Each structure stands twice: as structure tokens, then as C-alpha cells.
């Protein structure tokens, strides 16, 4: 049998509580972490890419270090003391990808997606969507933002082995949320542009040292990326980050916003968004104001699409969707009624159809074109409105 099609659980023999699905596309998926630069102006990202099969390949932890459990407990539960409980519940879960697996060469080069995470999350919490896209022949660089919007993150200073951690920051008292978040969204979009520059440097043959010494040589990407085919994508705060990145960087050909939180973007910028955006919304998150902003973009660009997945909540577009129901409900409240595997399939197929259209990919993703028009039993054009929560 084909080993790719065998169902594998994402938690290995430890049994943990989270089973992330392996990619359903034709490629096996590899994964590595990349950190460049000794200051917070550097970059930190997790790379998902098509890889060669390798017997006995190790799988990376979903929560890479215990510090992230502390950050998550603080952000989602408002209780740092829950960190140990979270660690026991999900600390042993693995991502069903090959850690540092060898890149599968492709002479025509892979398209590239820069992925931006949501508020209070970090680079690994979108492993299911990143793995799925990579399994269809895309390289995905999942950033970890350093604007104080990640649950926590760090950089390595030039002193040997010293790490400086950047905690999550709530809106300071007395400060208007819009101004605080607007400053962050500009920093985040700038990081997306810097990530693209990093890959342009690698493609140009520049040696880029990875401070994390993974034993995975970034120069293997040199002849295996097609940097005329680059998109930017993100969830929630990352969704609006992707929209702003289109304004800042002409090389991004299109953007995909998963339940984009449109609030932090200043109105002046809407007329400036030059390229098409695919908005894939969940049923319970968006407000009329937010969708009105999306519609301003679609009225300017007739290739922009807005679809809503029925039976989904905001967190269904993260890996948390694959937590058992009781644990999900305990942390986030009500969960969606749509099966998370189906939601992931719809999201990834709509995104791939959109990327094929606007990056001029020569794949068969056009078979899913009707999802872009909201055709399907769980997808509708535009949006019913639920309650807004972040």
C-alpha cells in the first residue's frame, strides 16, 4: 500500500490528546525551523515543504517547548498556572511530518506561501493547514511574529546561547486598541516582506546561516523555488496582515485571509490593495463592519472572493480544531458542527484553486474552482453574521 494514504495519528506512542491529520496530497511533507539574525529584526519561521520519503523519520513536537505552554495558558485561559496541565495534555503531541526530511527536488521550482499566525498563537499552531498545502507541492513558511502578538517567542542574541523571550502583550490601559493593533499589523506585514527577502537571498545564492543549526541546509532551496509564484496567507490577525503585505510588496501576487480580523487596518489603505484576496470566513466570527471592509476590496478587484464555511467557529481554522470536543469546549467555548477534517479540506482546496488561478500554477487545482464561488454543501458566498470574539 501507499504509505502516504495510511492514516497516522499525530501523537505517536505517547497517546496525547491531539491527532493532527497527515497531508492528503501526493507529496510527503518535511519540516524544519529557521532563525536568522541575532536581534528581533531577524526572522523566526517553521518551514513545511515536499520531501523525499525516509524510513523511521522523526516527527517534531507540536508545542516545540514548554515556554509556549506557559504563553498559551496565559493568553487563552488567563491563568499561567494551567501551563503544567496544558503540558501534560498536549505536550507530547507530534506533527505527522518528517523532521528535517530531505527536500524533494523540483526543477521548475515550488511556489512559496508566507503564512502569518493569529493573535496569541505561534508558528506551529497552523501545522494542519501548512502540512496540507505542502503535501500538494507548495513550500510554506510559517512565521512567528515578534510584535508581542505571539503567545510567546524568542530570539538568540549574539552571546553564545542566550535567548531573549518576547511575551504576549495585551492592549495597554488607556491606549486605544486600534492604534496599538495598527502598529502591530504594520510590523507583521513588514516581517512577511522580510521573509520573502530571505528566500530571494537564498535563491540568489547568498549563504544564510540558520542559528538553530538544524543540519538542514537552506541552500537546497536555491534551485527549487519559483519566486515568481509567491502568495501571503494568514488567520485572523494574520489574515489582515496578509492583506497589508500585498500593499507593501509587489512580489506577492495574491493573499488568502482565513477569518481575517479587518479591524486593525486603516481605511486609507483599502483603495491601495492592488491584488486579489480570497477571504474564507467561519460562521461565528465576522461582524457586518468587517465583512463590509472585505466587500470594499471585492468591489475594487473583481477577482477577490469572500466565502463562509457553515458550521464553523474561529478556532476551527487552527490545529485546535483537532482537540477532543470536551477539551476544545473547556478552552474556547462552543465548537463548530462541521467535521474539522472536512473544514480543513474545504479551506485548503479553495486556497489551492485560488493560488492556481493567480500564481498560474500548472496543477489540477482548478477542479475545486466552484468553492471560490461558494458552491458546496458547507460553503456559501459572503457571510451570515455571528457574534464577534477574538
Steps between C-alpha positions, in 0.01 A plus 500: 500500500599860453641618837372854443137391501518305825335692783757596762432667829691812589577397856730204461512234769460756778131498425451878574172673430546642155505306174605727215422362154784422256491684167260353242697613192745293293817619681640400836566807715819605674544772757782704655540814712695802377629795703717768342655808662594569862240770566122518493538650150607155382247226416365184656292256297405138455537371147268232356606353165458193276764245602642164400364204697738387773462187712466561872489880465454687829190716543529843667311596813190710434580726798874544445593599858337527842523882494229498232263314734550782752425760233191312380366452853544871560334612175214251459417424861636811672660261748871432473470229769311285246826470308593168663155355426523609137846350483369164624199512265669606176875518568577161344299551179690472175447644152475221236787633285863399453721718723790634288402257223690544169335747259347337194670676205285670238669653200210736423509620863227496765267794558545670839245607762593724793257417784410741784354369829215646704499693827635303796620202294839411344662334200400136566127540576406495130692180424193325353435761227875551433556122472200461272616776262858364495368152415362647174837644395535838671772625736342672802696728734301539824631811674516560874438871543702712740252787546379365839199334331636143531415306819875522550809486278873560524817591316860396561736784580858504373618380842544125483172327566319793663130520420286807541128429533229731366177458700144551380378851574141607556383846397651738759246670721395839372618424146247467218499146366502613137828694537669217688392233249560720195865543600525122543344418164756722325787324682351162409458585131860624498610161640316328214695715255828422682419129477460533124836685484659209688386254232605740224849510660514119514381472138769751405767271647569701816608288793247540781606353836219339702572575866313186604758268337241251385733316267258595221680715247291794376703514178309190376214742432712700254387324181172363635287813549311697238496849647278633223227298676472638850190554713436612857246338729391521863231445761312771692763767583712313245223534240504878514882484512489318166278771350741775614801301371346524150518878529860498621648246258427477126653148479205356694257407223194434719393442861283251687335624821360233734233672710693825464463749787467820295480743793873600522536622141459874439228596251746695286665175396199321353520679163872409490456120504599419142465120480225243552418362845312183590315539832392170654284589799354288779136534591532639851781757496442779250311825563309701238775770523773249427322347200419850370877561492554177307229606255679832445791294373281277283336803340847624398629165378257265331730206567463539878273234652318476835361164612373374836527147636178407677518315831842640594641722774812718492732238656395238241762647266778417749637164618282534811213370283655153542485506880238269653163675538502531878847655517419737212179611672680549831754736340298679231131449573268367233656312212386481139273227362698443178748212525849657532645271231232622259562864598873452436431341160270786395745766621804349331323416174349847467844649571672274245239580231552871568880464491483307173297782348725788616845339515439327164574155643495207262319264736151352505377726778248660264278200582413684824417833332134490598598535868619851412145589402358352820362190331487192724302360789697682771611815314299810418594829332544798733391454859239446763600689814564343836641659808846647479768375734876497474 
